[in-house]
Amino acid sequence: MDSSKESWLFVHHFQGISVDAAVSVDGDCTITHGVNTDHIEIEFGHSAGSLQLCLTENAAVKLVNAVTVAVEEFRQHRATLDRSDGLRVSEI
């Protein structure tokens, strides 16, 4: 076995995740998906400059729910700030 190609198979998992990282994604980032028999793949960016997520169905649902709530809270927070400054709230 070539350990450089197969070492990712032996990453230790803690609380359901095997990587600790932060990523900044802006509105220009390409986001694509793929569906397999046992998981969903989400790719941010493309080629060498990409981040790929492999999610079970349950994990994908949790991600969608968390992002939905976060976007709603973000918009409410921004609207509150815009009103307090006398600015017009714009659509995203």
Backbone as CSV, one residue per row, in Angstrom:
resi,resn,N_x,N_y,N_z,CA_x,CA_y,CA_z,C_x,C_y,C_z
1,MET,0.847,-1.185,0.000,0.000,0.000,0.000,0.891,1.245,0.000
2,ASP,0.589,2.198,-0.871,1.301,3.470,-0.919,0.725,4.371,0.166
3,SER,1.473,4.565,1.252,0.940,5.307,2.398,0.635,6.759,2.067
4,SER,1.321,7.360,1.085,1.041,8.755,0.742,-0.333,8.917,0.107
5,LYS,-0.809,7.898,-0.586,-2.117,7.986,-1.245,-3.241,7.460,-0.375
6,GLU,-2.942,6.580,0.567,-3.982,5.915,1.331,-4.064,6.390,2.790
7,SER,-3.189,7.295,3.209,-3.161,7.686,4.618,-4.446,8.349,5.077
8,TRP,-5.169,8.993,4.180,-6.422,9.643,4.562,-7.446,8.644,5.077
9,LEU,-7.298,7.376,4.740,-8.245,6.364,5.210,-8.146,6.146,6.721
10,PHE,-7.024,6.525,7.308,-6.780,6.216,8.710,-6.810,7.453,9.596
11,VAL,-7.448,8.504,9.159,-7.572,9.720,9.958,-8.479,9.425,11.139
12,HIS,-8.044,9.843,12.331,-8.859,9.632,13.525,-10.056,10.576,13.517
13,HIS,-11.191,10.075,13.910,-12.407,10.873,13.955,-12.722,11.262,15.393
14,PHE,-13.206,12.467,15.567,-13.630,12.954,16.868,-14.953,13.663,16.688
15,GLN,-15.988,13.196,17.310,-17.318,13.776,17.246,-17.813,13.905,15.804
16,GLY,-17.497,12.937,14.942,-18.046,12.879,13.597,-17.324,13.687,12.550
17,ILE,-16.177,14.302,12.879,-15.435,15.075,11.876,-13.960,14.715,11.966
18,SER,-13.276,14.720,10.832,-11.875,14.307,10.829,-10.907,15.421,10.445
19,VAL,-11.364,16.674,10.338,-10.504,17.795,9.970,-10.879,19.008,10.798
20,ASP,-9.896,19.778,11.193,-10.142,21.034,11.892,-9.577,22.139,11.014
21,ALA,-10.442,22.942,10.405,-9.990,23.967,9.477,-11.018,25.090,9.397
22,ALA,-10.565,26.228,8.905,-11.457,27.351,8.648,-11.306,27.738,7.181
23,VAL,-12.419,28.067,6.553,-12.420,28.436,5.145,-13.279,29.677,4.982
24,SER,-12.827,30.603,4.169,-13.602,31.798,3.855,-14.114,31.658,2.430
25,VAL,-15.430,31.782,2.257,-16.054,31.616,0.945,-16.812,32.887,0.615
26,ASP,-16.541,33.464,-0.560,-17.277,34.665,-0.954,-18.301,34.328,-2.036
27,GLY,-19.052,35.321,-2.457,-20.132,35.118,-3.414,-19.685,34.739,-4.808
28,ASP,-18.402,34.891,-5.101,-17.894,34.527,-6.421,-17.452,33.071,-6.501
29,CYS,-17.466,32.365,-5.388,-16.992,30.980,-5.342,-17.978,30.056,-6.055
30,THR,-17.450,29.217,-6.909,-18.258,28.186,-7.553,-18.550,27.092,-6.530
31,ILE,-19.816,26.694,-6.431,-20.204,25.607,-5.532,-20.971,24.583,-6.357
32,THR,-20.458,23.360,-6.391,-21.094,22.290,-7.161,-21.373,21.105,-6.231
33,HIS,-22.136,20.156,-6.747,-22.446,18.976,-5.934,-22.439,17.716,-6.782
34,GLY,-22.333,16.603,-6.100,-22.447,15.291,-6.711,-23.183,14.377,-5.767
35,VAL,-23.880,13.392,-6.310,-24.652,12.464,-5.496,-24.179,11.047,-5.795
36,ASN,-23.854,10.308,-4.757,-23.452,8.913,-4.887,-24.457,8.046,-4.144
37,THR,-24.245,6.759,-4.151,-25.206,5.861,-3.507,-25.237,6.013,-1.996
38,ASP,-24.109,6.399,-1.388,-24.084,6.472,0.075,-23.677,7.832,0.631
39,HIS,-23.427,8.819,-0.226,-23.056,10.138,0.280,-23.287,11.227,-0.768
40,ILE,-23.219,12.453,-0.281,-23.377,13.648,-1.116,-22.043,14.384,-1.092
41,GLU,-21.597,14.861,-2.241,-20.353,15.616,-2.315,-20.664,17.066,-2.666
42,ILE,-20.085,17.984,-1.913,-20.197,19.416,-2.176,-18.778,19.917,-2.411
43,GLU,-18.568,20.672,-3.493,-17.241,21.212,-3.781,-17.306,22.727,-3.876
44,PHE,-16.475,23.389,-3.095,-16.325,24.841,-3.137,-15.074,25.118,-3.960
45,GLY,-15.198,25.921,-5.019,-14.070,26.162,-5.910,-13.938,25.011,-6.890
46,HIS,-12.760,24.879,-7.482,-12.539,23.780,-8.411,-11.051,23.474,-8.509
47,SER,-10.741,22.274,-8.934,-9.373,21.795,-9.140,-8.536,21.902,-7.876
48,ALA,-7.322,22.432,-8.012,-6.384,22.490,-6.890,-6.820,23.485,-5.821
49,GLY,-7.653,24.443,-6.183,-8.103,25.444,-5.221,-9.486,25.158,-4.705
50,SER,-9.738,23.919,-4.305,-11.099,23.576,-3.891,-11.133,22.958,-2.497
51,LEU,-12.326,22.993,-1.929,-12.628,22.298,-0.690,-13.782,21.355,-1.000
52,GLN,-13.628,20.093,-0.654,-14.666,19.108,-0.932,-15.213,18.556,0.376
53,LEU,-16.536,18.476,0.446,-17.209,17.876,1.588,-17.883,16.594,1.123
54,CYS,-17.709,15.518,1.857,-18.447,14.272,1.630,-19.364,14.106,2.828
55,LEU,-20.663,14.126,2.582,-21.647,14.135,3.662,-22.613,12.971,3.535
56,THR,-22.975,12.394,4.681,-24.095,11.467,4.676,-25.364,12.297,4.495
57,GLU,-26.465,11.645,4.235,-27.729,12.377,4.092,-28.059,13.144,5.368
58,ASN,-27.891,12.508,6.524,-28.194,13.181,7.791,-27.296,14.398,8.005
59,ALA,-26.021,14.275,7.678,-25.097,15.400,7.826,-25.473,16.534,6.877
60,ALA,-25.889,16.198,5.655,-26.295,17.226,4.683,-27.525,17.981,5.177
61,VAL,-28.469,17.268,5.759,-29.671,17.913,6.305,-29.289,18.852,7.447
62,LYS,-28.401,18.410,8.332,-27.938,19.274,9.426,-27.257,20.528,8.884
63,LEU,-26.439,20.365,7.834,-25.751,21.506,7.236,-26.745,22.492,6.633
64,VAL,-27.713,21.987,5.889,-28.733,22.854,5.283,-29.500,23.606,6.371
65,ASN,-29.889,22.915,7.423,-30.628,23.563,8.516,-29.784,24.637,9.201
66,ALA,-28.525,24.326,9.482,-27.654,25.297,10.146,-27.421,26.526,9.273
67,VAL,-27.183,26.317,7.981,-26.955,27.442,7.068,-28.225,28.273,6.915
68,THR,-29.374,27.636,6.831,-30.644,28.355,6.705,-30.867,29.269,7.905
69,VAL,-30.673,28.737,9.105,-30.844,29.536,10.319,-29.812,30.663,10.363
70,ALA,-28.573,30.367,10.018,-27.511,31.379,10.052,-27.784,32.515,9.071
71,VAL,-28.253,32.193,7.871,-28.564,33.238,6.880,-29.711,34.108,7.372
72,GLU,-30.740,33.501,7.956,-31.857,34.281,8.494,-31.381,35.220,9.598
73,GLU,-30.553,34.698,10.524,-30.031,35.532,11.609,-29.134,36.641,11.066
74,PHE,-28.312,36.337,10.079,-27.434,37.321,9.456,-28.246,38.454,8.831
75,ARG,-29.282,38.098,8.100,-30.132,39.114,7.449,-30.852,39.969,8.492
76,GLN,-31.348,39.342,9.545,-32.022,40.108,10.607,-31.044,41.053,11.291
77,HIS,-29.866,40.574,11.567,-28.847,41.402,12.203,-28.471,42.576,11.299
78,ARG,-28.264,42.304,10.026,-27.906,43.364,9.084,-29.040,44.368,8.942
79,ALA,-30.274,43.883,8.907,-31.426,44.784,8.790,-31.509,45.691,10.013
80,THR,-31.237,45.140,11.180,-31.240,45.937,12.406,-30.168,47.013,12.349
81,LEU,-28.985,46.658,11.894,-27.900,47.631,11.767,-28.241,48.702,10.733
82,ASP,-28.816,48.293,9.594,-29.174,49.237,8.543,-30.218,50.235,9.042
83,ARG,-31.219,49.750,9.779,-32.260,50.649,10.299,-31.695,51.611,11.331
84,SER,-30.768,51.124,12.157,-30.215,51.994,13.195,-29.332,53.087,12.598
85,ASP,-28.799,52.853,11.410,-27.975,53.858,10.734,-28.790,54.709,9.774
86,GLY,-30.083,54.417,9.671,-30.927,55.152,8.738,-30.716,54.725,7.292
87,LEU,-30.088,53.592,7.076,-29.854,53.112,5.723,-30.982,52.203,5.265
88,ARG,-31.178,52.141,3.989,-32.204,51.267,3.411,-31.678,49.842,3.353
89,VAL,-32.512,48.905,3.751,-32.130,47.491,3.701,-32.213,47.041,2.254
90,SER,-31.117,46.464,1.773,-31.106,45.999,0.379,-31.235,44.484,0.330
91,GLU,-31.729,44.001,-0.781,-31.875,42.565,-0.996,-30.522,41.953,-1.329
92,ILE,-30.333,40.719,-0.916,-29.099,40.004,-1.241,-29.253,39.394,-2.616
